[in-house]
């Protein structure tokens, strides 16, 4: 959501459009992730990750959809978060190169942390 704030204060059409797109995408993706956790808890009655091993063999469609949601959460290409991030980066690249470099480094570190 830090990218959203930068895009809003960038005040370019790309930055604002990317911020709006990212906010909508964040709402959808984070809601889907909460639904995934709810389904797992409802089925196993525990939040201990030890018991979730082999979930792809028991529920393959669920595991595939969960993986797609995880990728969308980190802004993987061809997902909705990626489009918003690209628009924000396109807007800030024209305005301030220093902030662009800081955001790019922050994005790389957050991606590495998430994976």
C-alpha positions as CSV (number, residue, x, y, z in Angstrom):
1,X,0.0,0.0,0.0
2,X,3.0,2.2,0.2
3,X,3.1,2.2,-3.6
4,X,-0.4,3.5,-3.6
5,X,0.5,6.5,-1.5
6,X,3.5,7.3,-3.7
7,X,1.2,7.0,-6.8
8,X,-1.4,9.3,-5.4
9,X,1.2,12.0,-4.4
10,X,2.9,11.6,-7.7
11,X,-0.1,13.4,-9.3
12,X,0.5,12.1,-12.8
13,X,-2.3,10.3,-14.6
14,X,-0.3,7.0,-14.5
15,X,0.4,7.3,-10.8
16,X,-3.2,8.0,-9.9
17,X,-4.6,5.4,-12.2
18,X,-2.1,2.8,-10.9
19,X,-3.1,3.7,-7.3
20,X,-6.8,3.2,-8.0
21,X,-6.1,-0.1,-9.8
22,X,-3.9,-1.3,-7.0
23,X,-6.4,-0.4,-4.3
24,X,-9.2,-2.4,-6.1
25,X,-6.8,-5.3,-6.8
26,X,-5.6,-5.3,-3.2
27,X,-9.2,-5.5,-2.0
28,X,-9.9,-8.5,-4.2
29,X,-6.7,-10.4,-3.6
30,X,-6.5,-9.9,0.2
31,X,-10.2,-10.9,0.5
32,X,-9.4,-14.1,-1.5
33,X,-6.5,-14.8,0.8
34,X,-8.7,-14.5,3.9
35,X,-11.3,-16.8,2.2
36,X,-8.5,-19.4,1.6
37,X,-7.4,-19.2,5.3
38,X,-11.1,-19.6,6.3
39,X,-11.6,-22.6,4.1
40,X,-8.5,-24.3,5.5
41,X,-9.5,-23.6,9.1
42,X,-13.0,-24.8,8.5
43,X,-11.7,-28.0,7.1
44,X,-8.9,-28.8,9.5
45,X,-10.0,-26.9,12.6
46,X,-6.4,-25.7,13.2
47,X,-4.1,-23.0,12.2
48,X,-1.0,-25.1,12.6
49,X,0.8,-25.2,9.2
50,X,2.2,-28.6,10.0
51,X,-1.2,-30.2,9.3
52,X,-1.6,-28.6,5.8
53,X,1.1,-30.7,4.2
54,X,-0.1,-32.5,1.0
55,X,-3.1,-30.2,0.5
56,X,-2.5,-30.2,-3.2
57,X,-3.2,-34.0,-3.4
58,X,-6.4,-33.7,-1.4
59,X,-7.8,-30.4,-2.9
60,X,-6.0,-29.8,-6.2
61,X,-8.3,-27.0,-7.5
62,X,-8.1,-25.2,-4.2
63,X,-4.3,-25.4,-4.2
64,X,-4.1,-24.0,-7.7
65,X,-6.4,-21.1,-6.9
66,X,-4.5,-20.5,-3.7
67,X,-1.2,-20.4,-5.6
68,X,-2.6,-17.9,-8.1
69,X,-3.8,-15.7,-5.3
70,X,-0.4,-15.9,-3.7
71,X,1.2,-14.9,-6.9
72,X,-1.2,-12.0,-7.3
73,X,-0.4,-10.9,-3.8
74,X,3.3,-10.4,-4.6
75,X,2.5,-8.6,-8.0
76,X,3.6,-11.4,-10.3
77,X,3.4,-10.5,-14.0
78,X,-0.1,-11.1,-15.6
79,X,-1.8,-10.5,-12.3
80,X,-3.8,-7.4,-11.4
81,X,-1.4,-6.1,-8.8
82,X,1.4,-6.1,-11.4
83,X,-0.6,-3.8,-13.6
84,X,-1.1,-1.3,-10.8
85,X,2.5,-1.4,-9.8
86,X,3.7,-0.9,-13.4
87,X,1.5,2.1,-13.8
88,X,2.7,3.6,-10.5
89,X,6.3,3.0,-11.5
90,X,5.7,4.6,-15.0
91,X,4.3,7.7,-13.3
92,X,7.1,8.1,-10.8
93,X,9.8,7.4,-13.3
94,X,8.9,10.7,-15.1
95,X,8.7,12.7,-11.9
96,X,11.5,11.6,-9.6
97,X,14.3,9.2,-10.4
98,X,15.6,8.9,-6.8
99,X,12.2,7.8,-5.5
100,X,11.9,5.4,-8.4
101,X,15.1,3.7,-7.4
102,X,14.1,3.5,-3.8
103,X,10.7,2.0,-4.7
104,X,12.4,-0.5,-7.0
105,X,14.7,-1.6,-4.2
106,X,11.8,-1.8,-1.8
107,X,9.8,-3.9,-4.2
108,X,12.7,-6.3,-4.7
109,X,13.3,-6.7,-1.0
110,X,9.6,-7.2,-0.3
111,X,9.4,-9.8,-3.1
112,X,12.3,-11.7,-1.6
113,X,10.8,-11.5,1.8
114,X,7.5,-12.8,0.6
115,X,8.9,-15.7,-1.3
